[in-house]
Amino acid sequence: MSDLDRSQRDSFAGWLAAINQICGAFDGEAIAPGFKASIEEYQQGALKMSLVGASHLRLLRRAEEVARTSSHHYYAVFQLAGSARMAQGNARETLEKGDIIFIDNTHPSEFTYCDASRQLSLILPRQVVERGSHFNTVNCATRIAASTPLAAMANKLVMDTRQQEGLDMQESEAVLDA
């Protein structure tokens, strides 16, 4: 990040501070001078999600950031545009438009955003995910391809829900359960 001028460093620092406020403890770095970054928060009832736009950035959640986090949950990450590389543990995946991946925030992870990447991250309470997977373990850091019926259905549900106004607590909890 030493190649960045002061305004770029300030812009990156502001974006990273917003990520930390909305999504939890992360560190990161710009990996090219032409980086771009934005974040928009959406919260309604039990639903909490963020729309992240990023190019030429790496977002890191190391053991230090995990240790600073008091709330434990999962992220369901929906790739809306561009591509991104995601890593957690020994798993490495590249996400393309329409792909989905689950990330466990109790473990280190890394997100590398390529050109014009846009993602929607849905924060899923741990108890909701684990209650729904009582017969299976939660399969984190494995890409769910856009071409699968599950990805198509989940993308439609999340994007349609984001457009809704006035969801009450019971309705928003039903979306999380789905």
Backbone as a printed PyTorch tensor [residue, N CA C, xyz], in Angstrom:
tensor([[[  0.8290,  -1.1920,   0.0000],
         [  0.0000,   0.0000,   0.0000],
         [  0.8680,   1.2490,   0.0000]],

        [[  2.1660,   1.0980,   0.0320],
         [  3.0520,   2.2600,   0.0590],
         [  2.9990,   3.0630,  -1.2330]],

        [[  2.5670,   2.4530,  -2.3520],
         [  2.4780,   3.1630,  -3.6230],
         [  1.2670,   4.0860,  -3.7100]],

        [[  0.3840,   4.0450,  -2.7340],
         [ -0.8310,   4.8440,  -2.7660],
         [ -0.5610,   6.2450,  -2.2540]],

        [[ -1.2540,   7.2200,  -2.8570],
         [ -1.1110,   8.5770,  -2.3360],
         [ -1.9970,   8.7440,  -1.1020]],

        [[ -1.8740,   9.8800,  -0.4560],
         [ -2.5740,  10.1150,   0.8040],
         [ -4.0880,   9.9820,   0.6730]],

        [[ -4.6820,  10.5170,  -0.3800],
         [ -6.1460,  10.4370,  -0.5330],
         [ -6.5870,   8.9880,  -0.7350]],

        [[ -5.7770,   8.1860,  -1.4640],
         [ -6.1050,   6.7740,  -1.6350],
         [ -5.9940,   6.0260,  -0.3090]],

        [[ -4.9610,   6.3240,   0.4720],
         [ -4.8120,   5.6840,   1.7900],
         [ -5.9750,   6.0510,   2.7030]],

        [[ -6.3900,   7.3190,   2.6650],
         [ -7.5270,   7.7600,   3.4810],
         [ -8.8150,   7.0780,   3.0380]],

        [[ -9.0090,   6.9690,   1.7280],
         [-10.1970,   6.3030,   1.1900],
         [-10.2320,   4.8430,   1.6200]],

        [[ -9.0920,   4.1640,   1.5010],
         [ -9.0220,   2.7680,   1.9080],
         [ -9.2870,   2.6180,   3.4030]],

        [[ -8.6850,   3.4870,   4.2120],
         [ -8.8650,   3.4260,   5.6710],
         [-10.3350,   3.6410,   6.0440]],

        [[-11.0140,   4.5490,   5.3600],
         [-12.4340,   4.7850,   5.6150],
         [-13.2770,   3.5700,   5.2700]],

        [[-12.9740,   2.9310,   4.1370],
         [-13.7110,   1.7380,   3.7310],
         [-13.4790,   0.6040,   4.7320]],

        [[-12.2360,   0.4070,   5.1340],
         [-11.9260,  -0.6580,   6.0850],
         [-12.6130,  -0.4040,   7.4300]],

        [[-12.6740,   0.8440,   7.8580],
         [-13.3720,   1.1750,   9.1090],
         [-14.8620,   0.8420,   8.9860]],

        [[-15.4560,   1.1270,   7.8320],
         [-16.8710,   0.8010,   7.6120],
         [-17.0810,  -0.7110,   7.6080]],

        [[-16.1870,  -1.4600,   6.9760],
         [-16.2580,  -2.9290,   6.9870],
         [-16.2470,  -3.4370,   8.4270]],

        [[-15.3290,  -2.8940,   9.2330],
         [-15.2110,  -3.3280,  10.6270],
         [-16.4590,  -3.0000,  11.4310]],

        [[-17.0760,  -1.8820,  11.1690],
         [-18.2980,  -1.4910,  11.8810],
         [-19.4800,  -2.3730,  11.4800]],

        [[-19.6010,  -2.6770,  10.2160],
         [-20.7670,  -3.3940,   9.7000],
         [-20.5990,  -4.9140,   9.7870]],

        [[-19.4110,  -5.4040,   9.4630],
         [-19.2020,  -6.8470,   9.2970],
         [-18.3780,  -7.5080,  10.3900]],

        [[-17.7170,  -6.7380,  11.2150],
         [-16.8520,  -7.3160,  12.2300],
         [-15.3970,  -7.0020,  11.9240]],

        [[-14.5030,  -7.5340,  12.7560],
         [-13.0740,  -7.2000,  12.6790],
         [-12.4010,  -7.8170,  11.4480]],

        [[-11.8270,  -6.9520,  10.6200],
         [-11.0460,  -7.3430,   9.4430],
         [ -9.8570,  -6.4130,   9.3260]],

        [[ -8.8460,  -6.8690,   8.6370],
         [ -7.7430,  -6.0270,   8.2080],
         [ -7.7220,  -6.1480,   6.6920]],

        [[ -6.8690,  -5.3930,   6.0460],
         [ -6.8330,  -5.4950,   4.6060],
         [ -5.7510,  -4.6550,   4.0000]],

        [[ -5.6910,  -4.7310,   2.6780],
         [ -4.7150,  -3.9410,   1.9500],
         [ -5.1790,  -3.7450,   0.5200]],

        [[ -4.8250,  -2.5910,  -0.0290],
         [ -5.0240,  -2.3550,  -1.4450],
         [ -3.8870,  -3.0670,  -2.1620]],

        [[ -4.1900,  -3.8090,  -3.2160],
         [ -3.1420,  -4.5670,  -3.8960],
         [ -2.7610,  -3.9320,  -5.2290]],

        [[ -3.3830,  -2.7970,  -5.5520],
         [ -3.0280,  -2.0400,  -6.7560],
         [ -3.4990,  -0.6090,  -6.5690]],

        [[ -2.8080,   0.3570,  -7.1610],
         [ -3.2090,   1.7560,  -6.9980],
         [ -4.6140,   2.0730,  -7.5070]],

        [[ -5.1310,   1.3320,  -8.4620],
         [ -6.4570,   1.6100,  -9.0110],
         [ -7.5900,   0.9860,  -8.2270]],

        [[ -7.3780,   0.7620,  -6.9310],
         [ -8.4180,   0.1020,  -6.1520],
         [ -9.6660,   0.9890,  -6.0560]],

        [[-10.8000,   0.3240,  -5.8760],
         [-12.0710,   1.0060,  -5.6280],
         [-12.7740,   0.2230,  -4.5360]],

        [[-13.5470,   0.9250,  -3.7080],
         [-14.2260,   0.2370,  -2.6140],
         [-15.4710,   0.9900,  -2.1910]],

        [[-16.5120,   0.2280,  -1.8680],
         [-17.7410,   0.8030,  -1.3160],
         [-18.3910,  -0.2510,  -0.4340]],

        [[-19.2370,   0.2070,   0.4590],
         [-20.0280,  -0.7100,   1.2790],
         [-21.3380,  -0.0220,   1.6160]],

        [[-22.3980,  -0.8000,   1.5590],
         [-23.7410,  -0.3120,   1.8820],
         [-24.3820,  -1.3450,   2.8030]],

        [[-24.9220,  -0.8810,   3.9190],
         [-25.5310,  -1.7800,   4.8970],
         [-27.0440,  -1.8230,   4.6950]],

        [[-27.6190,  -3.0030,   4.9020],
         [-29.0630,  -3.1990,   4.8650],
         [-29.4210,  -3.9900,   6.1120]],

        [[-30.3510,  -3.4590,   6.8910],
         [-30.8070,  -4.1810,   8.0770],
         [-32.3020,  -3.9800,   8.2200]],

        [[-33.0050,  -5.0940,   8.3790],
         [-34.4430,  -5.0570,   8.5620],
         [-34.8500,  -6.2800,   9.3690]],

        [[-35.4200,  -6.0510,  10.5320],
         [-35.7790,  -7.1610,  11.4050],
         [-34.5420,  -7.9550,  11.7670]],

        [[-34.5890,  -9.2650,  11.5570],
         [-33.4590, -10.1410,  11.8700],
         [-32.4300, -10.1890,  10.7470]],

        [[-32.7330,  -9.5590,   9.6170],
         [-31.8290,  -9.5930,   8.4700],
         [-30.7660,  -8.5120,   8.5690]],

        [[-29.5270,  -8.9230,   8.3700],
         [-28.4300,  -7.9630,   8.3120],
         [-27.5330,  -8.3840,   7.1610]],

        [[-27.3620,  -7.4730,   6.2050],
         [-26.5070,  -7.7720,   5.0700],
         [-25.7800,  -6.5160,   4.6200]],

        [[-24.7360,  -6.7420,   3.8510],
         [-23.9790,  -5.6220,   3.3080],
         [-23.7100,  -5.8850,   1.8380]],

        [[-23.6930,  -4.8070,   1.0820],
         [-23.3590,  -4.8440,  -0.3340],
         [-21.9640,  -4.2400,  -0.4560]],

        [[-21.0070,  -5.0570,  -0.8700],
         [-19.6130,  -4.6370,  -0.9410],
         [-19.1890,  -4.5670,  -2.3990]],

        [[-18.6550,  -3.4290,  -2.7680],
         [-18.0420,  -3.2630,  -4.0770],
         [-16.5570,  -3.0900,  -3.8600]],

        [[-15.7410,  -3.8270,  -4.5910],
         [-14.2980,  -3.7310,  -4.3710],
         [-13.5420,  -4.1710,  -5.6150]],

        [[-12.4540,  -3.4890,  -5.8650],
         [-11.5200,  -3.8590,  -6.9220],
         [-10.1110,  -3.7080,  -6.3770]],

        [[ -9.2910,  -4.7000,  -6.6440],
         [ -7.8710,  -4.6470,  -6.2890],
         [ -7.6420,  -4.4880,  -4.7870]],

        [[ -8.3890,  -5.2640,  -4.0030],
         [ -8.2720,  -5.2170,  -2.5410],
         [ -8.1810,  -6.6180,  -1.9730]],

        [[ -7.5430,  -6.7210,  -0.8360],
         [ -7.5230,  -7.9710,  -0.0760],
         [ -8.0730,  -7.6640,   1.3040]],

        [[ -9.0410,  -8.4420,   1.7320],
         [ -9.6550,  -8.3090,   3.0470],
         [ -9.2530,  -9.5400,   3.8460]],

        [[ -8.6360,  -9.3120,   4.9890],
         [ -8.0830, -10.3960,   5.7940],
         [ -8.7730, -10.4940,   7.1450]],

        [[ -9.0090, -11.7120,   7.5540],
         [ -9.5050, -11.9820,   8.9060],
         [ -8.5680, -13.0270,   9.4810]],

        [[ -7.5490, -12.5370,  10.1710],
         [ -6.5450, -13.4170,  10.7510],
         [ -6.9600, -13.8110,  12.1690]],

        [[ -6.1460, -14.5970,  12.8180],
         [ -6.4340, -15.0400,  14.1920],
         [ -6.6250, -13.8420,  15.1190]],

        [[ -5.8870, -12.7510,  14.8900],
         [ -6.0320, -11.5520,  15.7350],
         [ -7.4240, -10.9320,  15.6060]],

        [[ -7.9380, -10.8680,  14.3700],
         [ -9.2830, -10.3030,  14.1610],
         [-10.3600, -11.2430,  14.7120]],

        [[-10.1620, -12.5390,  14.5470],
         [-11.1120, -13.5150,  15.1040],
         [-11.1870, -13.3480,  16.6140]],

        [[-10.0300, -13.1880,  17.2660],
         [ -9.9820, -13.0480,  18.7240],
         [-10.6710, -11.7730,  19.2150]],

        [[-10.7230, -10.7310,  18.3720],
         [-11.3660,  -9.4700,  18.7590],
         [-12.8770,  -9.4690,  18.5390]],

        [[-13.4250, -10.5620,  18.0500],
         [-14.8420, -10.6230,  17.7150],
         [-15.6190, -11.3610,  18.7920]],

        [[-16.6690, -10.7310,  19.2850],
         [-17.4780, -11.3670,  20.3290],
         [-18.6930, -12.1000,  19.7690]],

        [[-19.1870, -11.7190,  18.5880],
         [-20.3470, -12.4060,  18.0100],
         [-19.8660, -13.4220,  16.9840]],

        [[-20.4140, -14.6270,  17.0610],
         [-20.0080, -15.7050,  16.1730],
         [-21.1620, -16.0440,  15.2490]],

        [[-20.8800, -15.9630,  13.9510],
         [-21.8960, -16.2060,  12.9420],
         [-21.2410, -16.7010,  11.6540]],

        [[-22.0620, -16.8900,  10.6560],
         [-21.6040, -17.2560,   9.3240],
         [-21.9320, -16.0990,   8.3870]],

        [[-21.1910, -16.0370,   7.2880],
         [-21.5310, -15.1440,   6.1940],
         [-21.9560, -16.0210,   5.0210]],

        [[-23.0760, -15.7190,   4.4160],
         [-23.4220, -16.2960,   3.1210],
         [-23.0740, -15.2090,   2.1200]],

        [[-22.0740, -15.4600,   1.2930],
         [-21.5610, -14.4600,   0.3660],
         [-22.0840, -14.7770,  -1.0280]],

        [[-22.8040, -13.8240,  -1.6050],
         [-23.3960, -13.9520,  -2.9360],
         [-22.5870, -13.0720,  -3.8940]],

        [[-21.9730, -13.6640,  -4.8880],
         [-21.1870, -12.8980,  -5.8590],
         [-22.1530, -12.3120,  -6.8940]],

        [[-22.2760, -10.9890,  -6.9300],
         [-23.2180, -10.3170,  -7.8110],
         [-22.6090,  -9.9120,  -9.1440]],

        [[-21.3250,  -9.5690,  -9.1390],
         [-20.6390,  -9.1460, -10.3680],
         [-19.1480,  -9.3550, -10.1910]],

        [[-18.4460,  -9.4460, -11.3090],
         [-17.0010,  -9.6190, -11.2510],
         [-16.6380, -10.9540, -10.6360]],

        [[-15.4280, -11.0110, -10.0860],
         [-14.9780, -12.2380,  -9.4510],
         [-14.1900, -11.9030,  -8.1930]],

        [[-14.0560, -12.8990,  -7.3460],
         [-13.2920, -12.7550,  -6.1050],
         [-12.7400, -14.1190,  -5.7330]],

        [[-11.5890, -14.0880,  -5.0940],
         [-11.0130, -15.3220,  -4.5700],
         [-11.2550, -15.3400,  -3.0680]],

        [[-11.6880, -16.4930,  -2.5760],
         [-12.0130, -16.6500,  -1.1610],
         [-11.1880, -17.8120,  -0.6210]],

        [[-10.6930, -17.6540,   0.5910],
         [ -9.9180, -18.7230,   1.2170],
         [-10.2810, -18.8090,   2.6900]],

        [[-10.4080, -20.0390,   3.1610],
         [-10.5980, -20.2940,   4.5900],
         [-10.0570, -21.6880,   4.8510]],

        [[ -9.1450, -21.7670,   5.8270],
         [ -8.4940, -23.0510,   6.0850],
         [ -7.7110, -23.4780,   4.8550]],

        [[ -7.8620, -24.7240,   4.4500],
         [ -7.1800, -25.2330,   3.2570],
         [ -7.9800, -25.0240,   1.9820]],

        [[ -9.1800, -24.4970,   2.0980],
         [-10.0490, -24.3140,   0.9290],
         [ -9.7290, -23.0120,   0.2170]],

        [[ -9.6880, -23.0730,  -1.0970],
         [ -9.4760, -21.9040,  -1.9590],
         [-10.5090, -21.9790,  -3.0720]],

        [[-11.2810, -20.9260,  -3.2440],
         [-12.3240, -20.9070,  -4.2680],
         [-12.2960, -19.5800,  -5.0070]],

        [[-12.6700, -19.6030,  -6.2620],
         [-12.8860, -18.3850,  -7.0400],
         [-14.3710, -18.2850,  -7.3040]],

        [[-14.9400, -17.1460,  -6.9420],
         [-16.3660, -16.9190,  -7.1420],
         [-16.5910, -16.0800,  -8.3850]],

        [[-17.5630, -16.4810,  -9.1730],
         [-18.0170, -15.7290, -10.3470],
         [-19.4740, -15.3430, -10.1120]],

        [[-20.0010, -14.4990, -10.9560],
         [-21.3740, -14.0050, -10.8030],
         [-22.3550, -15.1630, -10.5640]],

        [[-23.1600, -15.0220,  -9.4980],
         [-24.1790, -16.0070,  -9.1610],
         [-23.7250, -17.0720,  -8.1810]],

        [[-22.4160, -17.2120,  -7.9730],
         [-21.9020, -18.2000,  -7.0290],
         [-22.1470, -17.7460,  -5.5910]],

        [[-22.1720, -18.7060,  -4.6830],
         [-22.3840, -18.4590,  -3.2560],
         [-21.3340, -19.2460,  -2.4850]],

        [[-20.9330, -18.7040,  -1.3390],
         [-20.0240, -19.4250,  -0.4490],
         [-20.3850, -19.0810,   0.9940]],

        [[-20.2300, -20.0360,   1.8980],
         [-20.4150, -19.8010,   3.3350],
         [-19.0490, -19.6610,   3.9770]],

        [[-18.9200, -18.6740,   4.8480],
         [-17.6910, -18.4330,   5.5880],
         [-18.0400, -18.4280,   7.0800]],

        [[-17.2320, -19.0940,   7.8810],
         [-17.4090, -19.1440,   9.3350],
         [-16.5290, -18.0590,   9.9580]],

        [[-17.1260, -17.1090,  10.6690],
         [-16.3180, -15.9960,  11.1930],
         [-15.4920, -16.3670,  12.4200]],

        [[-15.5630, -17.6160,  12.8720],
         [-14.7180, -18.0380,  13.9910],
         [-13.3770, -18.5870,  13.5120]],

        [[-13.1440, -18.5330,  12.2010],
         [-11.8940, -19.0090,  11.6120],
         [-11.3210, -17.9340,  10.6930]],

        [[-10.0010, -17.8760,  10.5830],
         [ -9.3930, -16.9110,   9.6570],
         [ -9.8770, -17.1330,   8.2230]],

        [[ -9.9230, -16.0410,   7.4720],
         [-10.3220, -16.1110,   6.0670],
         [ -9.6680, -14.9690,   5.3040]],

        [[ -9.7200, -15.0880,   3.9900],
         [ -9.1500, -14.0640,   3.1240],
         [-10.0290, -13.9060,   1.8930]],

        [[-10.3020, -12.6630,   1.5310],
         [-11.0910, -12.3260,   0.3590],
         [-10.2060, -11.4480,  -0.5290]],

        [[ -9.9900, -11.8330,  -1.7620],
         [ -9.2340, -11.0100,  -2.6990],
         [-10.1770, -10.6080,  -3.8150]],

        [[-10.3820,  -9.3060,  -3.9440],
         [-11.3350,  -8.7800,  -4.9150],
         [-10.6260,  -8.3890,  -6.1930]],

        [[-11.0750,  -8.9500,  -7.2970],
         [-10.5180,  -8.6640,  -8.6110],
         [-11.2480,  -7.4450,  -9.1940]],

        [[-11.1820,  -7.2640, -10.4780],
         [-11.8220,  -6.1130, -11.1290],
         [-13.3220,  -6.0810, -10.8970]],

        [[-13.8230,  -4.9310, -10.4960],
         [-15.2620,  -4.6460, -10.3960],
         [-16.0590,  -5.7590,  -9.7190]],

        [[-15.5940,  -6.2170,  -8.5990],
         [-16.2830,  -7.2550,  -7.8400],
         [-17.3860,  -6.6250,  -6.9930]],

        [[-18.5460,  -7.2620,  -6.9920],
         [-19.6430,  -6.8500,  -6.1080],
         [-20.1820,  -8.0920,  -5.4340]],

        [[-20.3560,  -7.9900,  -4.1190],
         [-20.8810,  -9.1050,  -3.3290],
         [-21.9300,  -8.6060,  -2.3590]],

        [[-22.8730,  -9.4840,  -2.0810],
         [-23.8130,  -9.2570,  -0.9970],
         [-23.4680, -10.2810,   0.0690]],

        [[-23.2050,  -9.8070,   1.2760],
         [-22.8980, -10.7020,   2.3940],
         [-24.0550, -10.6760,   3.3750]],

        [[-24.6740, -11.8110,   3.5510],
         [-25.7640, -11.9770,   4.4920],
         [-25.1830, -12.5670,   5.7680]],

        [[-25.3620, -11.8740,   6.8720],
         [-24.8770, -12.3830,   8.1540],
         [-25.9270, -13.3290,   8.7050]],

        [[-25.5140, -14.5730,   8.9200],
         [-26.4170, -15.6200,   9.3980],
         [-26.0610, -15.9740,  10.8340]],

        [[-26.9950, -15.7840,  11.7550],
         [-26.7210, -16.1670,  13.1440],
         [-26.3530, -17.6520,  13.2230]],

        [[-25.3640, -17.9510,  14.0080],
         [-24.8400, -19.3110,  14.1360],
         [-25.9450, -20.3090,  14.4900]],

        [[-26.8070, -19.9520,  15.4380],
         [-27.8480, -20.8890,  15.8750],
         [-28.8520, -21.1930,  14.7600]],

        [[-29.1130, -20.2410,  13.8780],
         [-30.0360, -20.4850,  12.7600],
         [-29.4280, -21.4900,  11.7900]],

        [[-28.1600, -21.3070,  11.4500],
         [-27.4950, -22.1990,  10.5000],
         [-27.3520, -23.5900,  11.0920]],

        [[-26.9080, -23.6740,  12.3240],
         [-26.6920, -24.9840,  12.9260],
         [-27.9980, -25.7050,  13.2230]],

        [[-29.0490, -24.9710,  13.5160],
         [-30.3680, -25.5890,  13.7080],
         [-30.8530, -26.1870,  12.3920]],

        [[-30.6050, -25.5190,  11.2940],
         [-31.0440, -26.0050,   9.9840],
         [-30.1750, -27.1040,   9.4190]],

        [[-29.0130, -27.3460,  10.0150],
         [-28.1040, -28.3770,   9.4990],
         [-27.8650, -29.4790,  10.5220]],

        [[-28.8760, -29.7840,  11.3350],
         [-28.6900, -30.7390,  12.4230],
         [-28.3380, -32.1520,  11.9490]],

        [[-28.5580, -32.4800,  10.6840],
         [-28.1670, -33.7920,  10.1830],
         [-26.8360, -33.7470,   9.4380]],

        [[-26.3580, -32.5610,   9.1160],
         [-25.1170, -32.3980,   8.3610],
         [-24.2590, -31.3310,   9.0200]],

        [[-22.9650, -31.3880,   8.7510],
         [-22.1130, -30.2990,   9.1980],
         [-22.2420, -29.1580,   8.1880]],

        [[-21.9600, -27.9540,   8.6340],
         [-22.0220, -26.7920,   7.7520],
         [-20.7930, -26.8410,   6.8510]],

        [[-21.0090, -26.7980,   5.5470],
         [-19.9390, -26.9220,   4.5750],
         [-19.4390, -25.5310,   4.1840]],

        [[-18.4600, -25.0350,   4.9230],
         [-17.9280, -23.6960,   4.6780],
         [-16.8220, -23.7200,   3.6390]],

        [[-16.6120, -22.5620,   3.0350],
         [-15.5230, -22.3240,   2.0900],
         [-15.5820, -23.2470,   0.8780]],

        [[-16.7660, -23.6740,   0.5200],
         [-16.9730, -24.4690,  -0.6880],
         [-17.9640, -23.7180,  -1.5760]],

        [[-17.5510, -23.4560,  -2.8010],
         [-18.3790, -22.6900,  -3.7350],
         [-19.6280, -23.4720,  -4.1220]],

        [[-20.7570, -22.7750,  -4.0730],
         [-22.0070, -23.3000,  -4.6200],
         [-22.1620, -22.6180,  -5.9690]],

        [[-22.0320, -23.3820,  -7.0420],
         [-22.0020, -22.8330,  -8.3920],
         [-23.3280, -22.1660,  -8.7600]],

        [[-23.2280, -21.0760,  -9.4860],
         [-24.4030, -20.3270,  -9.9410],
         [-25.3560, -21.1950, -10.7450]],

        [[-24.8300, -22.2100, -11.4060],
         [-25.6480, -23.0610, -12.2700],
         [-26.5200, -24.0570, -11.5060]],

        [[-26.3400, -24.1720, -10.1860],
         [-27.1230, -25.1400,  -9.4210],
         [-28.4950, -24.5550,  -9.0580]],

        [[-29.5050, -25.4100,  -8.9320],
         [-30.8260, -24.9160,  -8.5130],
         [-30.7830, -24.2210,  -7.1480]],

        [[-29.9610, -24.7210,  -6.2160],
         [-29.8550, -24.1120,  -4.8940],
         [-29.3740, -22.6670,  -4.9930]],

        [[-28.3340, -22.4300,  -5.7800],
         [-27.8130, -21.0670,  -5.9340],
         [-28.8460, -20.1590,  -6.5920]],

        [[-29.5240, -20.6480,  -7.6130],
         [-30.5380, -19.8390,  -8.2910],
         [-31.6520, -19.4420,  -7.3290]],

        [[-32.1350, -20.3990,  -6.5410],
         [-33.2110, -20.1270,  -5.6010],
         [-32.7550, -19.1790,  -4.4930]],

        [[-31.5750, -19.4190,  -3.9300],
         [-31.0690, -18.5730,  -2.8490],
         [-30.8030, -17.1540,  -3.3350]],

        [[-30.2190, -17.0090,  -4.5220],
         [-29.9800, -15.6730,  -5.0770],
         [-31.2890, -14.9130,  -5.2440]],

        [[-32.3070, -15.5650,  -5.7770],
         [-33.6030, -14.8990,  -5.9770],
         [-34.2120, -14.4940,  -4.6440]],

        [[-34.1820, -15.3760,  -3.6680],
         [-34.7600, -15.0810,  -2.3580],
         [-34.0700, -13.8770,  -1.7140]],

        [[-32.7430, -13.8870,  -1.7110],
         [-32.0040, -12.8050,  -1.0510],
         [-32.1810, -11.4810,  -1.7910]],

        [[-32.1000, -11.5030,  -3.1140],
         [-32.2410, -10.2520,  -3.8650],
         [-33.6660,  -9.6960,  -3.7690]],

        [[-34.6650, -10.5600,  -3.8300],
         [-36.0470, -10.1070,  -3.6770],
         [-36.2910,  -9.5600,  -2.2750]],

        [[-35.7440, -10.2140,  -1.2720],
         [-35.9070,  -9.7700,   0.1130],
         [-35.2820,  -8.4020,   0.3190]],

        [[-34.1410,  -8.1750,  -0.2950],
         [-33.4440,  -6.8830,  -0.1620],
         [-34.3050,  -5.7290,  -0.6910]],

        [[-35.1790,  -6.0290,  -1.6320],
         [-36.0440,  -4.9990,  -2.2220],
         [-37.3040,  -4.7320,  -1.3890]],

        [[-37.5820,  -5.5900,  -0.4110],
         [-38.7930,  -5.4640,   0.4010],
         [-38.6420,  -4.3730,   1.4540]],

        [[-39.7020,  -3.6930,   1.7070],
         [-39.7570,  -2.7010,   2.7870],
         [-40.7370,  -3.1880,   3.8390]],

        [[-40.4350,  -2.9460,   5.0850],
         [-41.3780,  -3.2120,   6.1640],
         [-41.5120,  -4.6550,   6.5910]],

        [[-40.4820,  -5.4790,   6.3760],
         [-40.5480,  -6.8470,   6.8840],
         [-40.5760,  -6.8120,   8.4050]],

        [[-41.5020,  -7.5540,   9.0100],
         [-41.4840,  -7.6090,  10.4710],
         [-40.4990,  -8.6810,  10.9300]],

        [[-40.3250,  -8.8080,  12.2280],
         [-39.3380,  -9.7380,  12.7830],
         [-39.6280, -11.1700,  12.3540]],

        [[-40.8810, -11.5700,  12.4160],
         [-41.2390, -12.9440,  12.0640],
         [-40.9500, -13.2300,  10.5870]],

        [[-41.2660, -12.2920,   9.7010],
         [-40.9980, -12.4660,   8.2750],
         [-39.4930, -12.5350,   7.9970]],

        [[-38.7330, -11.6600,   8.6370],
         [-37.2840, -11.6590,   8.3990],
         [-36.6390, -12.9270,   8.9630]],

        [[-37.1360, -13.4310,  10.0850],
         [-36.6150, -14.6930,  10.6140],
         [-36.9480, -15.8530,   9.6940]],

        [[-38.1070, -15.8220,   9.0470],
         [-38.4860, -16.8810,   8.0940],
         [-37.5480, -16.8710,   6.9010]],

        [[-37.1170, -15.6930,   6.4500],
         [-36.1560, -15.6080,   5.3500],
         [-34.8320, -16.2310,   5.7850]],

        [[-34.3720, -15.9360,   6.9750],
         [-33.1250, -16.5340,   7.4800],
         [-33.2360, -18.0570,   7.5470]],

        [[-34.3560, -18.5400,   8.0290],
         [-34.5460, -19.9880,   8.1110],
         [-34.5320, -20.6310,   6.7260]],

        [[-35.0990, -19.9470,   5.7560],
         [-35.1230, -20.4720,   4.3870],
         [-33.7250, -20.5240,   3.8110]]])
